[in-house]
Amino acid sequence: MNFKWKKRYTVAVIAAIVGAILTVLTYFATDIYQKDEVAVITDSQIKDTLIEKNEDVYKNQDQTRQQILHLKVLSGKHKGEKYATKNVYYPSQLTTQQYRAGQRIFVNIKKGDPAIVNPKRDWVLVMVVTITVALMIAVSGMHSIALVISMAISWALFYLVIIWDVHLNGTHIILLFGLADIVLSFFSLLIVQGFNKKMLATWLATILGIFVSFALCYVIMHVTGESEMKYETGDYATQDPRGLFLAQTLIGILGAVMDEATDIISSLYELIQTKKDITIRQLVHSGRTMGQEIMGPLINVLVLIFIAGALPETILYLRDNNTLASTFGFTLSLGATQSVISAIGIVLTVIFATGCSLFFLKDRDWKSLFKKEGENK
């Protein structure tokens, strides 16, 4: 193992150790929270009793159970005080939570009555981030620093966009998220790749893939009168459901298209640097071949992510004796539409990424595009 690899793994191990320390500190942290107080369940074995068995008209079975929890408050003005409280839950845990002995939880104490808010899970988030960063360093080396910075900036920009959208109360939402796509893709590529021709070509291919596919699908939706588009089935709070659906679509296209454009253009760029005598015809053929290899897995990933997200609600609808058609309409139709739009963007991006890669060959003879294989030998 050479020095470079040793250094990479050493840094990864250090990051893992630091992250493990932060995870432990976060787990035991109690006084950093302002809104709620932290308590720990002191029972070694929780008393858990069955209250009643439930069965609906479709023979779906569940139970109503009750836990007696003894708590010790670890923070706030009630620190050190002990309480006993009840927790009613359903084993399905769809809308309720079952608690374990020794678990740390957030509570809100009013007039001597502790109300359980939710489990204390922040340490789990720190642990997951630690594992992610350590693996990124082990695989990508110090380049992972740019990736982490890129993710942090993307999260910050996305948060600002959400705040702006809330401030505007959903007006101009398509314009807002369209601009967000442009800004997010630019800064993500700038931080990871730097400001160069490859970055600009990738950014241009990404923008073309996003907005051409979105415009195409928007026109199709308009021509068909948006029939069977059940916007009311989404959990859209108080804003315009149609506008939020289109905003979701814009963000969804960005993720798939930027990934593909980066892969194709980076590969073609390396090919151009390695093979100095490559013709435009050969480059276009390589881009098309590469796109054919990437399209299938990317589209499958989109579909599988969509199915995974919609699976719990789909199961609930089917268990309540809904037909497959009505279940699809209420739980899968909007997600399926977004997946199709993203798939169209993936297909079109093969063309745009290959075309933008020609930017690297601006000094070449464009007549080579029409040359046949073997004429350059």
C-alpha positions as CSV (number, residue, x, y, z in Angstrom):
1,M,0.0,0.0,0.0
2,N,1.5,3.3,-1.1
3,F,1.7,6.5,1.0
4,K,-1.3,8.1,-0.7
5,W,-3.6,5.2,0.2
6,K,-2.2,5.1,3.7
7,K,-2.9,8.8,4.2
8,R,-6.4,8.4,2.8
9,Y,-7.3,5.5,5.1
10,T,-5.7,7.3,8.1
11,V,-7.8,10.4,7.6
12,A,-10.9,8.2,7.2
13,V,-10.2,6.4,10.5
14,I,-9.6,9.8,12.2
15,A,-12.9,11.1,10.8
16,A,-14.6,7.9,12.1
17,I,-13.1,8.3,15.5
18,V,-14.1,12.0,15.8
19,G,-17.6,11.2,14.5
20,A,-17.9,8.4,17.1
21,I,-16.9,10.8,19.9
22,L,-19.5,13.4,18.6
23,T,-22.1,10.7,18.4
24,V,-21.5,9.8,22.1
25,L,-21.5,13.4,23.1
26,T,-24.8,14.0,21.2
27,Y,-26.4,11.0,22.8
28,F,-25.6,12.3,26.3
29,A,-26.2,15.9,25.5
30,T,-29.1,17.3,27.6
31,D,-28.7,21.1,28.2
32,I,-28.5,22.2,24.6
33,Y,-32.2,22.0,23.9
34,Q,-34.4,25.0,24.5
35,K,-38.0,23.9,23.6
36,D,-38.3,20.5,25.3
37,E,-36.6,18.7,28.2
38,V,-34.7,15.5,27.9
39,A,-35.7,12.5,30.0
40,V,-34.6,8.9,30.3
41,I,-36.8,5.9,30.8
42,T,-35.5,4.4,34.0
43,D,-37.4,1.1,33.8
44,S,-35.4,-2.0,33.4
45,Q,-38.5,-3.8,32.1
46,I,-41.5,-1.8,30.9
47,K,-44.9,-2.9,32.0
48,D,-46.8,-3.4,28.7
49,T,-50.5,-4.5,28.8
50,L,-53.0,-5.2,26.2
51,I,-56.1,-3.0,26.3
52,E,-58.1,-4.3,23.4
53,K,-57.8,-6.1,20.1
54,N,-59.0,-4.3,17.0
55,E,-60.3,-5.6,13.7
56,D,-61.9,-3.6,11.0
57,V,-64.4,-4.6,8.4
58,Y,-61.7,-5.8,6.1
59,K,-60.2,-8.2,8.7
60,N,-57.2,-6.1,9.3
61,Q,-56.0,-6.8,12.9
62,D,-54.2,-4.5,15.4
63,Q,-54.0,-4.0,19.1
64,T,-54.2,-1.1,21.5
65,R,-51.5,-1.5,24.2
66,Q,-50.5,0.6,27.1
67,Q,-47.0,1.2,28.6
68,I,-46.3,2.5,32.1
69,L,-43.1,4.5,31.9
70,H,-41.0,5.9,34.7
71,L,-39.0,8.9,33.7
72,K,-36.1,10.9,35.1
73,V,-35.7,14.4,33.7
74,L,-32.1,15.2,32.7
75,S,-32.4,18.9,31.7
76,G,-34.4,22.0,32.2
77,K,-36.1,23.4,35.2
78,H,-37.4,20.0,36.2
79,K,-33.9,18.4,36.1
80,G,-33.6,15.5,38.5
81,E,-37.3,15.1,39.0
82,K,-39.0,11.7,38.5
83,Y,-42.4,11.1,36.9
84,A,-44.6,8.2,35.8
85,T,-46.7,8.4,32.7
86,K,-48.7,6.2,30.3
87,N,-48.0,5.7,26.7
88,V,-50.8,4.2,24.5
89,Y,-49.6,2.7,21.2
90,Y,-50.5,0.3,18.4
91,P,-48.0,-2.4,17.5
92,S,-48.4,-1.3,13.9
93,Q,-46.8,2.0,15.0
94,L,-48.2,3.9,12.1
95,T,-49.2,6.9,14.2
96,T,-47.9,5.9,17.6
97,Q,-44.5,5.0,19.1
98,Q,-43.4,2.1,21.3
99,Y,-40.7,3.0,23.8
100,R,-37.8,0.9,25.2
101,A,-36.1,0.6,28.6
102,G,-33.3,3.1,28.9
103,Q,-34.4,5.1,25.9
104,R,-33.9,8.9,25.9
105,I,-36.9,11.0,25.0
106,F,-38.1,14.6,24.7
107,V,-40.8,15.6,27.1
108,N,-42.9,18.7,27.7
109,I,-43.9,19.0,31.4
110,K,-46.9,21.2,32.3
111,K,-48.5,21.2,35.8
112,G,-46.6,18.2,36.8
113,D,-47.8,16.1,33.9
114,P,-45.1,15.0,31.4
115,A,-46.2,14.7,27.8
116,I,-43.9,12.6,25.6
117,V,-42.9,14.6,22.5
118,N,-40.8,12.1,20.6
119,P,-37.6,9.9,21.0
120,K,-34.2,11.6,21.1
121,R,-32.8,10.6,17.7
122,D,-30.3,13.3,16.9
123,W,-27.3,11.1,17.8
124,V,-28.5,8.6,15.1
125,L,-28.2,11.4,12.6
126,V,-24.7,12.3,13.7
127,M,-23.7,8.6,13.5
128,V,-25.1,8.3,9.9
129,V,-23.3,11.4,8.8
130,T,-20.1,10.1,10.4
131,I,-20.3,6.8,8.5
132,T,-21.0,8.7,5.3
133,V,-18.1,11.1,5.6
134,A,-15.7,8.3,6.6
135,L,-16.6,6.2,3.6
136,M,-16.4,9.2,1.3
137,I,-12.9,10.0,2.5
138,A,-11.8,6.3,2.2
139,V,-13.1,6.2,-1.4
140,S,-12.5,9.7,-2.7
141,G,-9.7,11.0,-0.5
142,M,-9.5,14.7,0.2
143,H,-11.8,15.3,-2.8
144,S,-14.6,14.3,-0.4
145,I,-14.2,17.7,1.4
146,A,-15.5,19.4,-1.8
147,L,-18.4,17.0,-1.9
148,V,-19.3,17.7,1.7
149,I,-19.1,21.4,1.2
150,S,-21.2,21.1,-2.0
151,M,-23.9,19.2,0.0
152,A,-23.9,21.7,2.8
153,I,-24.3,24.6,0.4
154,S,-27.0,22.8,-1.5
155,W,-28.9,22.2,1.7
156,A,-28.5,25.9,2.7
157,L,-29.7,27.1,-0.7
158,F,-32.6,24.7,-0.7
159,Y,-33.6,25.9,2.8
160,L,-33.5,29.6,1.6
161,V,-35.7,28.7,-1.4
162,I,-38.2,27.0,0.9
163,I,-38.3,30.1,3.2
164,W,-38.7,32.3,0.1
165,D,-41.5,30.2,-1.2
166,V,-43.3,30.3,2.2
167,H,-42.8,34.1,2.2
168,L,-44.3,34.4,-1.2
169,N,-47.1,32.0,-0.2
170,G,-46.6,29.8,-3.2
171,T,-46.8,32.5,-5.9
172,H,-44.4,32.2,-8.8
173,I,-43.4,28.7,-7.5
174,I,-42.4,27.3,-10.9
175,L,-40.2,30.3,-11.6
176,L,-38.7,30.1,-8.1
177,F,-37.8,26.5,-8.3
178,G,-36.6,26.8,-11.9
179,L,-34.1,29.4,-10.8
180,A,-33.2,27.2,-7.8
181,D,-32.3,24.4,-10.3
182,I,-30.0,26.7,-12.1
183,V,-28.3,28.0,-9.0
184,L,-28.1,24.6,-7.2
185,S,-26.6,22.9,-10.3
186,F,-24.1,25.7,-10.9
187,F,-22.7,25.8,-7.3
188,S,-22.7,22.0,-7.0
189,L,-20.6,21.6,-10.1
190,L,-18.4,24.6,-9.4
191,I,-17.3,23.3,-6.0
192,V,-16.7,19.8,-7.1
193,Q,-15.2,20.4,-10.5
194,G,-13.9,24.0,-10.4
195,F,-14.6,26.6,-13.0
196,N,-13.4,25.2,-16.3
197,K,-14.7,24.0,-19.6
198,K,-15.8,20.6,-18.3
199,M,-17.8,22.2,-15.6
200,L,-19.5,24.6,-18.0
201,A,-20.3,21.9,-20.5
202,T,-21.8,19.7,-17.7
203,W,-23.8,22.6,-16.4
204,L,-25.2,23.5,-19.9
205,A,-26.1,19.9,-20.5
206,T,-27.9,19.7,-17.1
207,I,-29.9,22.9,-17.7
208,L,-30.9,21.7,-21.2
209,G,-31.9,18.3,-19.9
210,I,-34.0,19.8,-17.1
211,F,-35.9,22.5,-19.0
212,V,-36.4,20.8,-22.3
213,S,-37.8,17.7,-20.7
214,F,-40.0,19.8,-18.4
215,A,-41.2,22.0,-21.2
216,L,-42.0,19.0,-23.3
217,C,-44.0,17.3,-20.6
218,Y,-45.7,20.6,-19.6
219,V,-46.9,20.9,-23.2
220,I,-48.2,17.3,-23.2
221,M,-50.0,17.9,-19.9
222,H,-51.6,21.1,-21.3
223,V,-52.7,19.4,-24.6
224,T,-54.3,16.5,-22.7
225,G,-56.0,18.8,-20.3
226,E,-54.1,17.3,-17.3
227,S,-56.7,14.5,-17.2
228,E,-56.3,11.9,-14.4
229,M,-53.8,14.2,-12.6
230,K,-55.1,13.9,-9.0
231,Y,-53.2,16.8,-7.4
232,E,-55.5,16.6,-4.4
233,T,-54.0,13.3,-3.4
234,G,-50.7,14.8,-2.4
235,D,-49.8,16.1,1.1
236,Y,-49.5,19.7,0.1
237,A,-50.6,21.6,3.1
238,T,-52.0,25.0,2.2
239,Q,-50.3,25.8,-1.0
240,D,-51.3,25.3,-4.6
241,P,-51.0,21.5,-5.2
242,R,-50.5,21.8,-8.9
243,G,-47.6,24.3,-8.5
244,L,-46.0,22.2,-5.8
245,F,-46.2,19.1,-8.0
246,L,-44.4,20.9,-10.8
247,A,-41.8,22.2,-8.4
248,Q,-41.2,18.7,-7.1
249,T,-40.8,17.6,-10.7
250,L,-38.2,20.3,-11.4
251,I,-36.1,19.2,-8.4
252,G,-36.5,15.5,-9.2
253,I,-35.3,16.0,-12.8
254,L,-32.2,17.9,-11.5
255,G,-30.9,15.0,-9.5
256,A,-31.1,12.5,-12.3
257,V,-30.0,14.7,-15.1
258,M,-27.0,16.2,-13.3
259,D,-25.7,12.8,-12.3
260,E,-25.9,11.5,-15.9
261,A,-24.5,14.6,-17.5
262,T,-21.5,14.5,-15.1
263,D,-20.8,10.8,-15.9
264,I,-21.0,11.2,-19.6
265,I,-19.1,14.5,-20.0
266,S,-16.4,13.4,-17.5
267,S,-15.9,10.2,-19.4
268,L,-15.8,11.8,-22.8
269,Y,-13.4,14.5,-21.5
270,E,-11.0,11.8,-20.4
271,L,-11.4,10.0,-23.7
272,I,-10.5,13.2,-25.6
273,Q,-7.4,13.7,-23.4
274,T,-6.3,10.2,-23.9
275,K,-7.0,9.8,-27.6
276,K,-5.8,13.0,-29.2
277,D,-6.8,12.0,-32.7
278,I,-10.4,11.1,-31.9
279,T,-12.9,12.3,-34.5
280,I,-16.2,14.0,-33.8
281,R,-18.0,11.0,-35.3
282,Q,-16.2,8.7,-32.9
283,L,-16.9,11.0,-29.9
284,V,-20.7,11.1,-30.7
285,H,-20.7,7.3,-31.1
286,S,-19.0,6.9,-27.7
287,G,-21.4,9.3,-26.0
288,R,-24.4,7.5,-27.4
289,T,-23.0,4.1,-26.4
290,M,-22.2,5.4,-22.9
291,G,-25.7,6.9,-22.6
292,Q,-27.3,3.6,-23.6
293,E,-25.4,1.9,-20.7
294,I,-26.4,4.6,-18.2
295,M,-30.0,5.2,-19.1
296,G,-31.4,1.9,-18.0
297,P,-29.9,1.7,-14.5
298,L,-30.7,5.4,-13.8
299,I,-34.3,5.0,-14.8
300,N,-34.6,1.8,-12.8
301,V,-33.2,3.6,-9.7
302,L,-35.8,6.4,-10.1
303,V,-38.6,3.9,-10.3
304,L,-37.4,1.9,-7.4
305,I,-37.0,5.0,-5.2
306,F,-40.5,6.1,-6.1
307,I,-41.9,2.6,-5.3
308,A,-40.1,2.5,-2.0
309,G,-41.5,5.9,-1.0
310,A,-45.1,5.0,-2.0
311,L,-45.0,1.4,-0.7
312,P,-46.4,2.0,2.9
313,E,-49.4,4.1,1.7
314,T,-50.0,1.6,-1.2
315,I,-50.2,-1.3,1.2
316,L,-52.6,0.6,3.5
317,Y,-54.9,1.3,0.5
318,L,-54.9,-2.3,-0.6
319,R,-55.5,-3.6,2.9
320,D,-58.5,-1.4,3.1
321,N,-60.0,-3.3,0.1
322,N,-59.4,-0.7,-2.5
323,T,-58.9,-1.8,-6.1
324,L,-55.6,-1.7,-7.7
325,A,-56.8,1.0,-10.1
326,S,-58.0,3.3,-7.3
327,T,-54.9,2.6,-5.2
328,F,-52.7,3.6,-8.2
329,G,-54.8,6.8,-8.7
330,F,-54.5,7.9,-5.0
331,T,-50.9,6.8,-4.2
332,L,-48.9,6.2,-7.3
333,S,-50.2,8.4,-10.2
334,L,-48.3,11.6,-9.3
335,G,-45.1,9.8,-8.5
336,A,-45.3,7.7,-11.7
337,T,-45.8,10.9,-13.7
338,Q,-42.7,12.5,-12.1
339,S,-40.7,9.3,-12.8
340,V,-41.7,9.4,-16.5
341,I,-40.8,13.1,-16.8
342,S,-37.4,12.4,-15.2
343,A,-36.9,9.4,-17.5
344,I,-37.5,11.6,-20.5
345,G,-34.9,14.0,-19.1
346,I,-32.4,11.2,-18.7
347,V,-32.9,10.1,-22.3
348,L,-32.6,13.7,-23.7
349,T,-29.5,14.4,-21.5
350,V,-27.6,11.7,-23.5
351,I,-28.0,13.9,-26.5
352,F,-27.2,17.2,-24.7
353,A,-24.2,15.8,-22.8
354,T,-22.7,14.4,-26.0
355,G,-23.4,17.6,-27.8
356,C,-21.9,19.7,-25.1
357,S,-18.8,17.5,-25.0
358,L,-18.0,18.8,-28.5
359,F,-17.1,22.0,-26.8
360,F,-13.8,20.4,-25.9
361,L,-13.1,19.9,-29.6
362,K,-13.6,23.4,-30.9
363,D,-10.1,23.4,-32.5
364,R,-10.8,20.2,-34.4
365,D,-11.8,19.8,-38.1
366,W,-15.6,19.5,-38.0
367,K,-15.5,17.7,-41.4
368,S,-14.4,14.7,-39.4
369,L,-18.0,14.3,-38.3
370,F,-18.7,12.9,-41.7
371,K,-15.6,10.7,-42.0
372,K,-16.1,7.0,-41.9
373,E,-14.3,4.6,-39.6
374,G,-10.8,3.9,-41.0
375,E,-10.3,7.1,-42.9
376,N,-8.3,8.6,-40.1
377,K,-5.9,5.7,-40.0
